[in-house]
Every structure is written in structure tokens, then in C-alpha cells.
Amino acid sequence: MQAIREKNLPPEQWTSGQLQVMLKWYKHKDDAAFPSKKANKLTRYYEICGRGDPVAPTVSEHVAPLLPETADDEMLPVIDDDGSDCSAIILISETV
């Protein structure tokens, strides 16, 4: 979405694929299905672009982590469907 905006082209010069990306950006849960023709996508874009950018979701500080706390280099066992061990090292780094 940002790359499309950075091109500074008017929406009329966007490709059908670029219009699709922008429609998805502004889409609300209850919106009708997107049109397939470029002219109709452009019309829909102008109908919904005035809603403003979607608000990024926030994560509560009180949300429990998905995985138990482990050492940065600890192996987490992963067993494949056939019973073989597919373990991998997960490296987590913090940027300050």
C-alpha cells in the first residue's frame, strides 16, 4: 500500500492489481465483494477511500505470551506427522 502511494500517481493510472491492494486496505468487514473490472474498482476506491486509513490494532500489555518464556537459543521440539523431530532454533533479538 505504501509503495503504491509513494509512486504519486493518480488512482486512474494504477493497475488493476494496485487498485485491488488499495481496496483491501480500506475494506471494512461488512463491505460487499470487490468488483473485477478496473473501472468498477476505481469507482469503489473513490467510494471508500474517504473513510481514512484503518487504525492499527493495539496489543494489551496484559496479553499472555503464546509460548512459554524460553532462553533465546533453546530448542523447541516440533514433531512432524510421521513422528520425526523437526526441531528448529528460534532466535529473538531486540532492537533498542
N, CA, C and O atoms as CSV, one atom per row, in Angstrom:
chain,resi,resn,atom,element,x,y,z
A,1,MET,N,N,0.822,-1.168,0.000
A,1,MET,CA,C,0.000,0.000,0.000
A,1,MET,C,C,0.878,1.248,0.000
A,1,MET,O,O,0.645,2.179,-0.770
A,2,GLN,N,N,1.870,1.259,0.852
A,2,GLN,CA,C,2.761,2.414,0.933
A,2,GLN,C,C,3.526,2.615,-0.371
A,2,GLN,O,O,3.720,3.749,-0.808
A,3,ALA,N,N,3.961,1.524,-0.993
A,3,ALA,CA,C,4.707,1.629,-2.256
A,3,ALA,C,C,3.845,2.242,-3.348
A,3,ALA,O,O,4.343,2.996,-4.183
A,4,ILE,N,N,2.568,1.926,-3.346
A,4,ILE,CA,C,1.654,2.496,-4.345
A,4,ILE,C,C,1.514,3.993,-4.117
A,4,ILE,O,O,1.563,4.780,-5.062
A,5,ARG,N,N,1.341,4.378,-2.871
A,5,ARG,CA,C,1.228,5.813,-2.558
A,5,ARG,C,C,2.498,6.576,-2.913
A,5,ARG,O,O,2.433,7.713,-3.378
A,6,GLU,N,N,3.656,5.951,-2.693
A,6,GLU,CA,C,4.927,6.629,-2.941
A,6,GLU,C,C,5.168,6.902,-4.422
A,6,GLU,O,O,5.994,7.748,-4.764
A,7,LYS,N,N,4.468,6.208,-5.296
A,7,LYS,CA,C,4.611,6.460,-6.737
A,7,LYS,C,C,3.999,7.790,-7.143
A,7,LYS,O,O,4.286,8.306,-8.224
A,8,ASN,N,N,3.151,8.350,-6.274
A,8,ASN,CA,C,2.499,9.648,-6.529
A,8,ASN,C,C,1.743,9.683,-7.853
A,8,ASN,O,O,1.717,10.707,-8.536
A,9,LEU,N,N,1.130,8.554,-8.207
A,9,LEU,CA,C,0.304,8.503,-9.403
A,9,LEU,C,C,-1.151,8.697,-9.010
A,9,LEU,O,O,-1.559,8.289,-7.923
A,10,PRO,N,N,-1.938,9.316,-9.882
A,10,PRO,CA,C,-3.369,9.389,-9.582
A,10,PRO,C,C,-3.970,7.991,-9.686
A,10,PRO,O,O,-3.471,7.173,-10.458
A,11,PRO,N,N,-5.019,7.698,-8.936
A,11,PRO,CA,C,-5.621,6.367,-8.961
A,11,PRO,C,C,-5.998,5.885,-10.365
A,11,PRO,O,O,-5.999,4.682,-10.624
A,12,GLU,N,N,-6.310,6.795,-11.252
A,12,GLU,CA,C,-6.662,6.414,-12.633
A,12,GLU,C,C,-5.494,5.739,-13.355
A,12,GLU,O,O,-5.710,5.010,-14.323
A,13,GLN,N,N,-4.272,5.970,-12.902
A,13,GLN,CA,C,-3.094,5.377,-13.536
A,13,GLN,C,C,-2.611,4.112,-12.830
A,13,GLN,O,O,-1.645,3.497,-13.280
A,14,TRP,N,N,-3.255,3.711,-11.740
A,14,TRP,CA,C,-2.892,2.474,-11.065
A,14,TRP,C,C,-3.336,1.285,-11.897
A,14,TRP,O,O,-4.304,1.368,-12.653
A,15,THR,N,N,-2.628,0.189,-11.754
A,15,THR,CA,C,-3.043,-1.050,-12.412
A,15,THR,C,C,-4.230,-1.640,-11.649
A,15,THR,O,O,-4.552,-1.205,-10.543
A,16,SER,N,N,-4.862,-2.620,-12.248
A,16,SER,CA,C,-5.972,-3.297,-11.580
A,16,SER,C,C,-5.494,-3.936,-10.275
A,16,SER,O,O,-6.209,-3.916,-9.273
A,17,GLY,N,N,-4.282,-4.504,-10.287
A,17,GLY,CA,C,-3.712,-5.112,-9.081
A,17,GLY,C,C,-3.456,-4.087,-7.983
A,17,GLY,O,O,-3.689,-4.357,-6.805
A,18,GLN,N,N,-2.981,-2.922,-8.371
A,18,GLN,CA,C,-2.742,-1.868,-7.381
A,18,GLN,C,C,-4.063,-1.374,-6.789
A,18,GLN,O,O,-4.147,-1.098,-5.593
A,19,LEU,N,N,-5.086,-1.265,-7.627
A,19,LEU,CA,C,-6.403,-0.887,-7.118
A,19,LEU,C,C,-6.910,-1.935,-6.132
A,19,LEU,O,O,-7.501,-1.598,-5.106
A,20,GLN,N,N,-6.676,-3.198,-6.448
A,20,GLN,CA,C,-7.108,-4.281,-5.560
A,20,GLN,C,C,-6.446,-4.157,-4.187
A,20,GLN,O,O,-7.103,-4.326,-3.159
A,21,VAL,N,N,-5.145,-3.860,-4.175
A,21,VAL,CA,C,-4.416,-3.682,-2.914
A,21,VAL,C,C,-5.018,-2.525,-2.119
A,21,VAL,O,O,-5.220,-2.638,-0.910
A,22,MET,N,N,-5.302,-1.424,-2.793
A,22,MET,CA,C,-5.851,-0.264,-2.091
A,22,MET,C,C,-7.270,-0.536,-1.596
A,22,MET,O,O,-7.649,-0.066,-0.523
A,23,LEU,N,N,-8.050,-1.283,-2.359
A,23,LEU,CA,C,-9.394,-1.641,-1.904
A,23,LEU,C,C,-9.319,-2.495,-0.642
A,23,LEU,O,O,-10.097,-2.309,0.294
A,24,LYS,N,N,-8.369,-3.436,-0.628
A,24,LYS,CA,C,-8.212,-4.282,0.560
A,24,LYS,C,C,-7.795,-3.442,1.766
A,24,LYS,O,O,-8.201,-3.730,2.892
A,25,TRP,N,N,-6.996,-2.415,1.539
A,25,TRP,CA,C,-6.536,-1.557,2.622
A,25,TRP,C,C,-7.716,-0.848,3.293
A,25,TRP,O,O,-7.769,-0.742,4.518
A,26,TYR,N,N,-8.644,-0.373,2.494
A,26,TYR,CA,C,-9.770,0.392,3.024
A,26,TYR,C,C,-10.998,-0.470,3.329
A,26,TYR,O,O,-12.005,0.047,3.813
A,27,LYS,N,N,-10.931,-1.756,3.059
A,27,LYS,CA,C,-12.083,-2.635,3.225
A,27,LYS,C,C,-12.515,-2.739,4.683
A,27,LYS,O,O,-11.688,-2.832,5.590
A,28,HIS,N,N,-13.813,-2.722,4.881
A,28,HIS,CA,C,-14.411,-2.997,6.185
A,28,HIS,C,C,-15.034,-4.376,6.134
A,28,HIS,O,O,-15.330,-4.890,5.055
A,29,LYS,N,N,-15.233,-4.967,7.277
A,29,LYS,CA,C,-15.735,-6.330,7.379
A,29,LYS,C,C,-17.067,-6.509,6.658
A,29,LYS,O,O,-17.304,-7.559,6.060
A,30,ASP,N,N,-17.927,-5.518,6.703
A,30,ASP,CA,C,-19.261,-5.656,6.123
A,30,ASP,C,C,-19.377,-5.158,4.682
A,30,ASP,O,O,-20.488,-5.096,4.156
A,31,ASP,N,N,-18.276,-4.804,4.030
A,31,ASP,CA,C,-18.307,-4.352,2.638
A,31,ASP,C,C,-18.678,-5.484,1.693
A,31,ASP,O,O,-18.397,-6.652,1.960
A,32,ALA,N,N,-19.309,-5.121,0.591
A,32,ALA,CA,C,-19.635,-6.093,-0.450
A,32,ALA,C,C,-18.348,-6.553,-1.132
A,32,ALA,O,O,-17.292,-5.943,-0.967
A,33,ALA,N,N,-18.452,-7.632,-1.898
A,33,ALA,CA,C,-17.292,-8.160,-2.627
A,33,ALA,C,C,-16.757,-7.100,-3.595
A,33,ALA,O,O,-17.501,-6.245,-4.076
A,34,PHE,N,N,-15.475,-7.177,-3.862
A,34,PHE,CA,C,-14.856,-6.223,-4.779
A,34,PHE,C,C,-15.246,-6.522,-6.217
A,34,PHE,O,O,-15.430,-7.683,-6.585
A,35,PRO,N,N,-15.374,-5.479,-7.032
A,35,PRO,CA,C,-15.640,-5.712,-8.450
A,35,PRO,C,C,-14.403,-6.274,-9.133
A,35,PRO,O,O,-13.297,-6.182,-8.599
A,36,SER,N,N,-14.589,-6.852,-10.307
A,36,SER,CA,C,-13.460,-7.450,-11.011
A,36,SER,C,C,-12.902,-6.549,-12.111
A,36,SER,O,O,-11.734,-6.688,-12.475
A,37,LYS,N,N,-13.690,-5.647,-12.639
A,37,LYS,CA,C,-13.228,-4.773,-13.725
A,37,LYS,C,C,-12.571,-3.524,-13.149
A,37,LYS,O,O,-13.001,-2.982,-12.131
A,38,LYS,N,N,-11.512,-3.083,-13.833
A,38,LYS,CA,C,-10.721,-1.961,-13.343
A,38,LYS,C,C,-11.571,-0.703,-13.149
A,38,LYS,O,O,-11.420,-0.017,-12.138
A,39,ALA,N,N,-12.445,-0.392,-14.078
A,39,ALA,CA,C,-13.265,0.816,-13.967
A,39,ALA,C,C,-14.155,0.754,-12.727
A,39,ALA,O,O,-14.339,1.756,-12.036
A,40,ASN,N,N,-14.698,-0.413,-12.455
A,40,ASN,CA,C,-15.551,-0.571,-11.274
A,40,ASN,C,C,-14.725,-0.532,-9.989
A,40,ASN,O,O,-15.193,-0.033,-8.965
A,41,LYS,N,N,-13.497,-1.058,-10.038
A,41,LYS,CA,C,-12.612,-0.974,-8.868
A,41,LYS,C,C,-12.292,0.477,-8.551
A,41,LYS,O,O,-12.261,0.876,-7.387
A,42,LEU,N,N,-12.052,1.271,-9.603
A,42,LEU,CA,C,-11.740,2.683,-9.409
A,42,LEU,C,C,-12.930,3.408,-8.776
A,42,LEU,O,O,-12.760,4.223,-7.869
A,43,THR,N,N,-14.129,3.104,-9.261
A,43,THR,CA,C,-15.329,3.701,-8.674
A,43,THR,C,C,-15.450,3.330,-7.203
A,43,THR,O,O,-15.724,4.190,-6.365
A,44,ARG,N,N,-15.247,2.057,-6.884
A,44,ARG,CA,C,-15.337,1.605,-5.486
A,44,ARG,C,C,-14.259,2.271,-4.644
A,44,ARG,O,O,-14.517,2.665,-3.507
A,45,TYR,N,N,-13.032,2.402,-5.199
A,45,TYR,CA,C,-11.955,3.055,-4.457
A,45,TYR,C,C,-12.385,4.458,-4.032
A,45,TYR,O,O,-12.211,4.841,-2.875
A,46,TYR,N,N,-12.945,5.220,-4.968
A,46,TYR,CA,C,-13.362,6.577,-4.628
A,46,TYR,C,C,-14.512,6.582,-3.617
A,46,TYR,O,O,-14.652,7.532,-2.847
A,47,GLU,N,N,-15.321,5.545,-3.614
A,47,GLU,CA,C,-16.410,5.453,-2.639
A,47,GLU,C,C,-15.896,5.212,-1.224
A,47,GLU,O,O,-16.481,5.704,-0.259
A,48,ILE,N,N,-14.798,4.453,-1.093
A,48,ILE,CA,C,-14.361,4.060,0.247
A,48,ILE,C,C,-13.080,4.730,0.734
A,48,ILE,O,O,-12.755,4.621,1.916
A,49,CYS,N,N,-12.347,5.416,-0.130
A,49,CYS,CA,C,-11.059,5.983,0.300
A,49,CYS,C,C,-11.220,7.123,1.291
A,49,CYS,O,O,-10.282,7.436,2.025
A,50,GLY,N,N,-12.379,7.745,1.327
A,50,GLY,CA,C,-12.608,8.851,2.247
A,50,GLY,C,C,-12.809,8.417,3.691
A,50,GLY,O,O,-12.942,9.256,4.582
A,51,ARG,N,N,-12.830,7.118,3.924
A,51,ARG,CA,C,-13.005,6.610,5.287
A,51,ARG,C,C,-11.773,6.858,6.149
A,51,ARG,O,O,-11.842,6.800,7.376
A,52,GLY,N,N,-10.663,7.131,5.508
A,52,GLY,CA,C,-9.413,7.296,6.242
A,52,GLY,C,C,-8.702,5.962,6.398
A,52,GLY,O,O,-9.292,4.901,6.197
A,53,ASP,N,N,-7.438,6.030,6.756
A,53,ASP,CA,C,-6.652,4.818,6.944
A,53,ASP,C,C,-7.182,4.026,8.127
A,53,ASP,O,O,-7.620,4.603,9.123
A,54,PRO,N,N,-7.142,2.696,8.018
A,54,PRO,CA,C,-7.575,1.884,9.151
A,54,PRO,C,C,-6.660,2.096,10.356
A,54,PRO,O,O,-5.478,2.407,10.207
A,55,VAL,N,N,-7.215,1.926,11.525
A,55,VAL,CA,C,-6.451,2.070,12.760
A,55,VAL,C,C,-5.718,0.759,13.029
A,55,VAL,O,O,-6.315,-0.317,12.990
A,56,ALA,N,N,-4.441,0.858,13.299
A,56,ALA,CA,C,-3.655,-0.335,13.603
A,56,ALA,C,C,-4.112,-0.914,14.928
A,56,ALA,O,O,-4.339,-0.165,15.878
A,57,PRO,N,N,-4.253,-2.228,15.015
A,57,PRO,CA,C,-4.674,-2.823,16.281
A,57,PRO,C,C,-3.594,-2.648,17.343
A,57,PRO,O,O,-2.402,-2.628,17.036
A,58,THR,N,N,-4.023,-2.523,18.580
A,58,THR,CA,C,-3.080,-2.406,19.678
A,58,THR,C,C,-3.096,-3.705,20.480
A,58,THR,O,O,-4.113,-4.395,20.550
A,59,VAL,N,N,-1.978,-4.018,21.067
A,59,VAL,CA,C,-1.854,-5.228,21.882
A,59,VAL,C,C,-1.779,-4.802,23.332
A,59,VAL,O,O,-0.953,-3.973,23.711
A,60,SER,N,N,-2.636,-5.371,24.121
A,60,SER,CA,C,-2.661,-5.050,25.540
A,60,SER,C,C,-1.401,-5.581,26.212
A,60,SER,O,O,-0.878,-6.629,25.835
A,61,GLU,N,N,-0.922,-4.848,27.210
A,61,GLU,CA,C,0.245,-5.302,27.961
A,61,GLU,C,C,-0.087,-6.528,28.797
A,61,GLU,O,O,0.817,-7.219,29.267
A,62,HIS,N,N,-1.358,-6.804,28.985
A,62,HIS,CA,C,-1.787,-7.899,29.840
A,62,HIS,C,C,-2.063,-9.187,29.076
A,62,HIS,O,O,-2.585,-10.148,29.641
A,63,VAL,N,N,-1.714,-9.209,27.790
A,63,VAL,CA,C,-1.932,-10.411,26.989
A,63,VAL,C,C,-0.827,-11.409,27.308
A,63,VAL,O,O,0.353,-11.060,27.293
A,64,ALA,N,N,-1.205,-12.630,27.591
A,64,ALA,CA,C,-0.221,-13.675,27.904
A,64,ALA,C,C,0.533,-14.053,26.634
A,64,ALA,O,O,-0.060,-14.067,25.555
A,65,PRO,N,N,1.815,-14.358,26.735
A,65,PRO,CA,C,2.564,-14.781,25.550
A,65,PRO,C,C,2.023,-16.105,25.015
A,65,PRO,O,O,1.480,-16.920,25.761
A,66,LEU,N,N,2.183,-16.297,23.717
A,66,LEU,CA,C,1.703,-17.527,23.093
A,66,LEU,C,C,2.567,-18.724,23.459
A,66,LEU,O,O,2.073,-19.848,23.552
A,67,LEU,N,N,3.838,-18.487,23.663
A,67,LEU,CA,C,4.760,-19.559,24.021
A,67,LEU,C,C,5.311,-19.290,25.416
A,67,LEU,O,O,5.439,-18.134,25.819
A,68,PRO,N,N,5.632,-20.333,26.146
A,68,PRO,CA,C,6.263,-20.100,27.442
A,68,PRO,C,C,7.621,-19.424,27.246
A,68,PRO,O,O,8.276,-19.606,26.221
A,69,GLU,N,N,8.023,-18.651,28.234
A,69,GLU,CA,C,9.309,-17.980,28.128
A,69,GLU,C,C,10.421,-19.019,28.083
A,69,GLU,O,O,10.460,-19.939,28.900
A,70,THR,N,N,11.319,-18.863,27.125
A,70,THR,CA,C,12.441,-19.783,26.963
A,70,THR,C,C,13.698,-18.974,26.726
A,70,THR,O,O,13.641,-17.789,26.399
A,71,ALA,N,N,14.813,-19.618,26.893
A,71,ALA,CA,C,16.083,-18.974,26.564
A,71,ALA,C,C,16.085,-18.684,25.070
A,71,ALA,O,O,15.468,-19.406,24.287
A,72,ASP,N,N,16.780,-17.625,24.684
A,72,ASP,CA,C,16.779,-17.216,23.279
A,72,ASP,C,C,17.219,-18.317,22.325
A,72,ASP,O,O,16.761,-18.360,21.183
A,73,ASP,N,N,18.101,-19.209,22.772
A,73,ASP,CA,C,18.614,-20.241,21.867
A,73,ASP,C,C,18.100,-21.637,22.207
A,73,ASP,O,O,18.645,-22.627,21.718
A,74,GLU,N,N,17.070,-21.734,23.031
A,74,GLU,CA,C,16.562,-23.038,23.431
A,74,GLU,C,C,15.833,-23.706,22.264
A,74,GLU,O,O,15.117,-23.060,21.499
A,75,MET,N,N,16.036,-24.999,22.155
A,75,MET,CA,C,15.360,-25.765,21.112
A,75,MET,C,C,13.917,-26.020,21.523
A,75,MET,O,O,13.656,-26.423,22.657
A,76,LEU,N,N,12.999,-25.794,20.631
A,76,LEU,CA,C,11.603,-26.109,20.862
A,76,LEU,C,C,11.281,-27.360,20.052
A,76,LEU,O,O,11.426,-27.345,18.830
A,77,PRO,N,N,10.846,-28.450,20.700
A,77,PRO,CA,C,10.597,-29.677,19.960
A,77,PRO,C,C,9.369,-29.549,19.057
A,77,PRO,O,O,8.311,-29.081,19.478
A,78,VAL,N,N,9.535,-29.969,17.829
A,78,VAL,CA,C,8.444,-29.994,16.869
A,78,VAL,C,C,8.447,-31.374,16.248
A,78,VAL,O,O,9.451,-31.802,15.678
A,79,ILE,N,N,7.336,-32.069,16.355
A,79,ILE,CA,C,7.251,-33.426,15.820
A,79,ILE,C,C,6.379,-33.394,14.567
A,79,ILE,O,O,5.246,-32.914,14.599
A,80,ASP,N,N,6.916,-33.907,13.473
A,80,ASP,CA,C,6.207,-33.959,12.199
A,80,ASP,C,C,5.140,-35.051,12.245
A,80,ASP,O,O,5.126,-35.869,13.164
A,81,ASP,N,N,4.255,-35.065,11.260
A,81,ASP,CA,C,3.174,-36.055,11.194
A,81,ASP,C,C,3.686,-37.492,11.236
A,81,ASP,O,O,3.015,-38.382,11.759
A,82,ASP,N,N,4.877,-37.713,10.681
A,82,ASP,CA,C,5.395,-39.082,10.660
A,82,ASP,C,C,6.191,-39.425,11.922
A,82,ASP,O,O,6.790,-40.497,12.007
A,83,GLY,N,N,6.197,-38.515,12.903
A,83,GLY,CA,C,6.875,-38.772,14.158
A,83,GLY,C,C,8.313,-38.310,14.195
A,83,GLY,O,O,8.962,-38.415,15.235
A,84,SER,N,N,8.833,-37.797,13.083
A,84,SER,CA,C,10.224,-37.347,13.077
A,84,SER,C,C,10.333,-35.973,13.731
A,84,SER,O,O,9.408,-35.162,13.691
A,85,ASP,N,N,11.487,-35.747,14.329
A,85,ASP,CA,C,11.749,-34.489,15.027
A,85,ASP,C,C,12.126,-33.428,13.993
A,85,ASP,O,O,13.061,-33.620,13.216
A,86,CYS,N,N,11.411,-32.328,13.983
A,86,CYS,CA,C,11.676,-31.228,13.061
A,86,CYS,C,C,12.037,-29.979,13.839
A,86,CYS,O,O,11.671,-28.875,13.434
A,87,SER,N,N,12.742,-30.126,14.938
A,87,SER,CA,C,13.056,-29.004,15.820
A,87,SER,C,C,13.855,-27.946,15.092
A,87,SER,O,O,14.607,-28.224,14.157
A,88,ALA,N,N,13.667,-26.729,15.552
A,88,ALA,CA,C,14.403,-25.598,14.987
A,88,ALA,C,C,14.755,-24.650,16.116
A,88,ALA,O,O,14.104,-24.637,17.161
A,89,ILE,N,N,15.773,-23.871,15.898
A,89,ILE,CA,C,16.159,-22.847,16.870
A,89,ILE,C,C,15.451,-21.573,16.489
A,89,ILE,O,O,15.464,-21.173,15.325
A,90,ILE,N,N,14.839,-20.936,17.452
A,90,ILE,CA,C,14.182,-19.649,17.223
A,90,ILE,C,C,15.032,-18.601,17.896
A,90,ILE,O,O,15.215,-18.620,19.113
A,91,LEU,N,N,15.555,-17.678,17.092
A,91,LEU,CA,C,16.361,-16.592,17.624
A,91,LEU,C,C,15.521,-15.326,17.693
A,91,LEU,O,O,14.890,-14.927,16.714
A,92,ILE,N,N,15.523,-14.706,18.856
A,92,ILE,CA,C,14.757,-13.496,19.054
A,92,ILE,C,C,15.738,-12.408,19.442
A,92,ILE,O,O,16.524,-12.568,20.376
A,93,SER,N,N,15.687,-11.304,18.722
A,93,SER,CA,C,16.591,-10.212,19.067
A,93,SER,C,C,15.771,-8.954,19.296
A,93,SER,O,O,14.743,-8.740,18.654
A,94,GLU,N,N,16.231,-8.141,20.206
A,94,GLU,CA,C,15.572,-6.870,20.490
A,94,GLU,C,C,16.406,-5.759,19.907
A,94,GLU,O,O,17.631,-5.756,20.024
A,95,THR,N,N,15.736,-4.817,19.279
A,95,THR,CA,C,16.404,-3.645,18.751
A,95,THR,C,C,16.053,-2.480,19.656
A,95,THR,O,O,14.880,-2.189,19.892
A,96,VAL,N,N,17.065,-1.831,20.149
A,96,VAL,CA,C,16.828,-0.717,21.066
A,96,VAL,C,C,17.214,0.566,20.403
A,96,VAL,O,O,17.093,1.633,21.005
